[in-house]
């Protein structure tokens, strides 16, 4: 995309930035207090106390580089509103604190804007004169900058995902531009900001080893073993180790690495989060609940002896299932590895295309989402956002994107549960979804969904009507308040699993795709 063709991008970026300001006074979740407490921890305590402080239940559980990021943000808070930095001010949310933290999210999103622009430069434009609004690069920019999930998770619910996804997308763009060392550096930084991106680390490892460390292929496309470059491997290793040492080094020197790791990987949390992320384990839990109810009804189980509320938890706790075998962290790890292994093998065999790398990255993120331990529902964005790059270039990927984004975004609805936010989330999702369907349909010149896929999305509309309108008015609204969450999780699980399988068929089928410029 030539520089002259991107004159529309600043206006689009400014528009979305101003739009985010409208949500400054909106509802915010407990994640707001999480990050306020982290500001207080990093500002008020010495370094050796950061990962030991537990006066609040919202302890610091991100990698050290993110803690340094919070320390940097606390310097502005010290100048503008010092009370928010007091550890004793639990659940502190004064108007000044809300304004400051909301603005930090908007300002750090500038990195996401830059990353989106770099991704747009990597998109191959179709030949011939085209209206700007119908160019793949413009459609991609809208799908990224106005993504429904990021808007509600970051700017209403409250998190810093835009900043983090900016680092990820910038890393992907660098690899698509064959700037592999820069891409590796950015990804190493990302892992030290938030360890959830370990989901896609296998794709990075295989792609860099096969495409960067091995410099040549045989005529049949297989690896030429003698072309392995130890110098390139050393360069990659030096980059990763340097970033990790800058992040973890002070804690290693203080002998606190085990304590830090225990915060990053608290495996005593439940298999699922308090709201079941729409994945395989949600279906597994649902089946266990169904069998439990049948067992009690048939007098095969004693209700008094059954574990209660034992499969979920936002805080540390033990867990077990009632009928089916309980699932342990090693089991979820094994399932995750098996689910992504074919994608990694395929990438090893066909490594030279950046789109093959991106497709493998998507399968790794979805495989980890579907089979991982204590997965948060927001992690579905790790697949939706990168898939946007493929959706504007390939017809089949566009159909998968429409199905995955609609299902994944709807699964985020329970994050905003207050009545005031109901019209906001419905209107925002309708705007994004209608644009995505219209723009991609026009871009690829025809319908993109199969009949059964369309029927499934119609089911989402009926589910929303039942959960948000009819159920609260019914007699079951007070007796079974968990039912809408359960129905949403189970129904969305089916759609996301289907998208995962379709992406696999697409990758392993080896269909021809547009080459990157």
N, C-alpha and C positions, 0 to 999 in steps of 0.2 A: 504494500500500500504506500504509494508515494506521499511525501509530506504534503503536497498540494491538495491531495484528496482527503486529508484528515482535518480540514478546517472546521468541520462540524463537531469534532470530538470535545473541544473545550466547552462549547455551549451545552452539550449533553452532560458533561461532567458537572458543570456549574448547576444545571437544573436539578440533578439528583442530589447534590450536596445541599442545596437550599430546601429541597423536599424533605431531607432527613431532619432538618431543623424543626419541622412541624411536630415531631414526636418527642421533643425535649421534655415536655411536661406529661407525657403519657405514662401509663402503668409501667413499672419495672419489677423484675423478679428478684429473688434472693441473690441472684448473681451480681446484682448491683452492690449489695453488702459484701459479697465475697471479694470483689475487686477493691472496694473501699478499705476493707480490712487488710488486704495485701499492701495497699498504699501505706497504711499505718505501720504494718510490720516492717516493711523495708526502710521506712523513714525513721522509725522510733527505736528500733532495736539494732544491736551490733550484728554483724554478719553471722556469727556463730550461733545466733538465736533464731534466725529466720525459719529454719525447718524444725525447730523444737517448740515454737510458740503455739499454744493450744487453748488460750483463754476464750477463744471463739470456736464454735464448731467448724467455721470456714477456714481451716488451716491452709497454709501455702502448699499446693500440690502440683504446681507446674515446674518445668525445668528451670535451672538458675538463670538462663538468659532472659526468660520472661520476668523473673524477679528483678533483674537489673532494669528491665523495661519499666516495671512498676516504680522502681526507685527514681528513675528519670521523671516519670509523671508526677511523683510526689513533690518534686521541686517546684513545679507550678502551683500545686495545691498549697504548699507552704507559704507562697507569696499571696495567694488569692483568698484562701479560706483555711487557716490552720486547724480549726476544730475538727475537721474531717480526718485528720491524721492522728487523733488520739485513740490509742488502743481501747481505752475504757468506753469510748462512744460507740457501743455496739448498736447495730441497726440505725445508724445515723444517716438521715437523708434530708438534710435541710435544702431549701431551694438553691442555695449557692453550691452545695455539694453535687446536687443533681445536674445543675447547669455545667459545672466543670467536667464531671465525668462524661456527660453526654457529648460535650464538645471535643473531649480527647478521642472519643470513638470516631467522630466525624473527621477530625484532623488527621488521625492516623490512617483513615481510609484513603488519603491521598496516594499512598503506596499502591493500594488496590486499583485506583484510577490509572496510575502509570503502568501497572502490570497489564490491565485490560487493553491499554493502547498498544503495548508491545505484542500482545496476542493478536490484536487486529492486524498488525503489520505482517503477521505470519500467515494470514489467510490468503488463499489464492483466489483472486478476483476472476470472474468470468469475462471472457473477451467481449468486446463491443461496448458501446456506450450504454450505461445503465443509470437510472435514477438513483440518487444517493440513498434514499430511504430503502431501496431494494437491493443494495449491495450486501454481499455476505459480511463484509467488515462492519457495516453499520448495524446489521441485525445482531451480530455477535456482541457488539458494544452494548446494545440495549439489553440483551439477555444477561450480560454480566453485571452491568452497572445498576440495572433496575431489578435484579433478581429478588423475587418475593421473599425467599428464605432469609437472605442476608438482611433485608430491610426489617423484618419483624424480629429476628433473633438478636441482631446487634442494636438496633435503634429503638426497639420497644422493650423486648425481653431483657436486653443488655448483655453484650459480650464484645470481644474484639476480633471476631472472625474475619472481618473484611481485611484488616491489617495482615492477618496470618495467611489468608487465601491469596492476598496480593503477593506475598513471598513465594507461595507455591506456583501461582500462574506465571510469575516472572521467571522462576526456575524452568518451568516447562517451555516458555517462549525462548529462553536461551538455548535449550537443547534443540528446539526446532530450528534455531538459527545456527546450529552446529557449534555453539560456544559452550562446550561441555564442561570446562573447568568452572566457568561462571555459574552454570546451572548447578553443578555439584556443590559449590560454595554456598549458594542460596539455600539449597536443600539442607545442608548441614546446619546452617543458621536456623532454618525452620524447625528441625528436629529438636534443637535446643531451646526453642520458644514454646513448643507444645508437642508432647510426645505422642499425641494421637496420630500424627503424620507418619509414625512407624507403620501404619496400615499400608502405605505405598512404598516403603523403603525397599522391599524386594524387587519391585519393578525398576527402581533406580539402580540397584546393585547389579542386576542382570544386564540392563541396557548399557551401563557405563563399562562394565567388564567386557561385554561382547562387542560393542560398537566403538569404544574408545581405546581400551587396552589391547584388543586384537585389531590390528590395523588393516588386515587383508582377509579376503575370503577365497575359497577355491572356486573353480568355474561352476560347480553345482550349488554354490551358495553356502556350503558347509564351512566351518571355521578352519582357517589355516593356522595350526598350532604354533608354527615357527614364527608367526608374525607378532607374537605377544611382546608387548613393550613393558619391561620392568620400570622404565623411567616414567611412563604414564601412570602406572599403578602407584608408584611412589609419590607422584604429584597429587593424585586423588587422595591417597592415604594421608599425606601431609596436610591437605586442606581440611579433611574431616577431623583429624586428631588435633589440629590447631584450634579449630572452632570449639571442639569439646573441651579442650584444656582451658580455653578462655572462660568457658561457661562453668565447668565443674571444678576447675583447678583449685580455686581457693577452698572449696569444701573437701577436696581430696587431701590437700595439705593440712587441713584441720582434723582429718580423720573422720569426717562426717558423711562420707559417700554412702554407707549403708543406711543412715537415717534419711538422706535425700531420696534414695531409691525406694525406701519403704513408703514415703509419701507419694511418689510417682506411680507406684504399682501396688495399691492396697487391695490385694486379692481376697481379703475377707469380706469385701462388699458382695452384694448379691449378684446372681447370674445376670439379672436384668436391672435396669434403672427403675425408679419408682413408677414412672410411666413406661410401659414396655415399648422399647424401640421396635418398629415393625420389621422383625427379622425371624429367622428360623426358631429361635428360642422363645419368641412370643407364641408361635404356633405350638411349640412343645409344652410350654406352660399352660396354654389354653386346653390342650389335649389332657394334660394332667388334671386340671380343674374339672373338665368334663367327666373323666373317669372317676374322680373323687365323688362328684355329685351322684353319678350312677351307682357307685359302690355304697354310698350312704343310703340312697333310695332303695337299693336291693338288700340292704342290711348286711353287706359284705364287709363294710368298714364301720368302725365306731367313731362318730364325729368328735367325741371328747378326746380321742387319742391322736387326732390329726394335727399336724403343724399349722400354725396360723400366720398368714402374711409373711411367708418365709422365703419367697423366691425373688423378692425385690428389696431394694434399699439404697437410699442416697448416702447414708452414713454406714460406717463399718458395722457388719453384723454377720452371723453365720446364716446358713440357708439349707433347705432341703425340699425335695418334692414329696408328695404324699403317696403317689402310686408308681409313677415312672421312676427309673433310676436317677438319682441326683447327678447333676453335671458339674464337674470340677474344672478349674482353670486349664489343666493340661489337656482335658478333652476338647475344650473350645479351641485351644491352640492347634491341636492335631486336625480338627475339622477345618480350621482356617487355612492351614498349610495345604491340606488336600484340595481345598476349593480353589486355591490360586495356582497350584502347581502346573496344571495344563497351560495356563496363560504364560507362565514363566518359561516353560519349555518351548512354546510357540515363539516367544520373543527371542529366545536364544537361537532358534533356527532361522528367523527372519528379522534380524536386528537393525537393518540399515534405514528403515523408514521411521521417521519421528512419529508418524501416526500409529505404527505398531506399538511403540513405547507408550503413547497416550492411551491406547486401547488396553494395554496390559495394566497401566496405572488405574484405569477405571475398574477393571476386574479385581484388582487387589483391594481397592477401597470398598467395593461392594461385597467381596468375599469376607473381608474383615468385619464389615458392618453386619452381615447376615449371620456370621458364626462366632464373632468375637465375644469376649467376656465383659459384662457390664457396659454395654454399648449405649451411648446417648443418642436420642432420636435426631439431634442436630447433625450427627456425623454423616447423614445422608447427603448433605451439601458437598461433601468431599468427592462425591461422584457426579452430582448434578452440574456443578460449575465447570469442571474440565470437559464434561460431555458436550457442553455448549460449543466448544471448538470444532468438534466433529459434526455436530448437528447442522452447521451452516455449510458443510462441504459434502455431505453424503446423505442421500435420501433415506436409506435404511436407518442410519444413526439419528436422523431427524425424528423419525417415528418413535424410536426408543426414547429419545430425549423428551418428547411430548408426554409419553406415558410415565416415565420416571419422574420428571419434574412435577407433573400434576399430582401424582400419588405421593411423592416424597414431600412436597410442599403442604399437601393437605394433612399429612401425618404430623406436621408441626402445629396444627391448629390448637391442640390442647395446651400449648405453651402460653397462649393468651386466653385465659378462661373467664375474665371479667366481662360483664355485659357491655361495658362501654367500648371494649375493643372488638366486639363481635362484628359490627358493620365495617370497621377499619380493615380487619383481616380478610373479610369476605370481598370487599371492594378491591383491595390490593391484589389479592390472588386472581380475581376475575380479570383485572386489567393486565396483569402479566401473562396469564394463561391465554386470554384472547389474542393478545399481541403475538405470543409465540406461535399459536396455531395459524394465525393469519400470515405472519411474515414468512414462516418456514414453508407453508403451503404455497405461497406465491413464489418463493425462492426455488422450490423444487418442482413447481408447476403440477400440482395435483394433490389428492388426498394422501395422507401419510400413515394412517392407522388402518388396521384390519378391522372387520366388523366386530369380532369378539372383544378387541381392545377398546373400541368405541363403547360397546355395551358395558364393559368394566368401568369406564370413566363415568358413564351415566349412573352406575351404581354408587359412585362417590357422591354424586349430587343427592341421591336418595338417602345415603348415609348421613350426609350433612344435615338434611332436612329433619331426619329422625333425631339425631343427637343434639342439635342446637335449637330446634323449635318444638318438636312434638314431645320428646322425652321429658324435658323440664316441666311440661304441663301435665304429664301423666302421673298416676298414683305411684309409679315406680321411681319417680325422680328423687324422692327422699330416702326410699328404702334401698335402692341399688345405685348409688351415685357413681360407682366405678364402671357401670355398664357401657356408657359412651366411650370411655377410654379403651376398654377391652375391645369393643367392636371396631373402633378406629385402628387400633394396633393390628388386630387379626386381618382385617380386610386389606389394609395397606401392605401387610407382609406379603400377601399373595401377588400383588402387583410388582413389588420390588424384586421378589424372587424371579418372577417371569422376565423382568428386564435383565436381570443377571444372566439368565439362560439365553436370552436373545443376543446379548452382547458376546457371550461365548460362541454361539453359533456363527455370529458375524466374524469373529476373530479367527476361529479355527477353520471356517469355510474358505478363507483366503480370497475373498472377493476383491477385485481391483478397486482402488480408491484413488482419488486425485493426489498427485504428487505435490509435495510442498515446494514452493519456489526457492 
